[in-house]
């Protein structure tokens, strides 16, 4: 008994040391990730001089809303928000729908030529037509300067499709399909009445990934759009920041140049907060699905 007690205590001490190290490195990693976010938010609420002179470290210095007032004075911000919300919502719906209707048949083990079809999809992850052929294709389809130029290209991510296919093949048993077919259920009803309700975890994961991609997207807008009323938020934010920097460089008066540079630095942090806040607010509602959805679909076969 004495040996067992000493052995149990030794294991208990090792466990304590292990948990202490885990908590220490977890807290350290949290601080490393959290500090830049806190700094950006604090800098966005500080004065331009405090930001340009490097006085901001953790808390706002001379708190104010000058950066946000300067940004929201530009009416293009509201146009950009409207367009980005539209692209994010409808683009994500298209992405999720296309991913599901593609992943479901590939998850069926009895699908003829299932292997070659999967190979064709995977092949596109390594090779693509390129930017110029894509532009020529959209031009010939008369999709330039339209919302379809943002929504249709990239309507499906092969990586997300493979994760979804693996999730469906491992989580939806074939016996469930056979049982529903006995009762007269076809694939159409089985997909909408059983597959989608049982796939909420992976749907939440891919929807969040698609939504973040649409919210941060700007490159396709640069290439396919010339009408400003169709620009997403990210393009307008870039224009505001670049124009402010150019204006600061053209000023000869040193004091005015310093003031403009301080405002440019303040705008930079304010724009980061404005563009990131909606996604950061939505993410906690989907976080609980991420571990389950990604881990189940992580084994790709």
FENBEL-V13793 format. One line per field, one symbol per residue. phi: phi as a letter, one per 20 degrees, with the letter a starting at -180 (. if undefined). burial: # if it has 24 or more other C-alpha atoms within 12 Angstrom, else .. A space follows every 10 residues. Layout:
BEGIN
phi->???
burial->???
END
This chain:
BEGIN
phi->.fffffffff ffffffffff ffffffffff ffeffgffff ffffdeegff ffemfeccdf dlgadfffff fffeffffff ffffffffff ffffffffff fefffffffe fflfffffff ffgffdcbfo ffffffffff eldflbfffe eegmfbefff fffffffffe ddffffffff ffeneeffff feecfffedf ffffffffff fffffefbff ffeddceffd ffffffffff fffffffffe eeffffffff fffffffgff ffffedgfff feggfdgfef ffffffefee c
burial->.......... .......... .......... ......#.## ########## ##...#...# #...####.# #....##### #.######## ########## ########.. .......#.. #......... ....#..#.. ...####### ########## ########## ##....#... .........# #..###..## ########## ########.# #####...## ########## #..##..#.. .......### ########## ######..#. .....#...# ..##.##... .
END
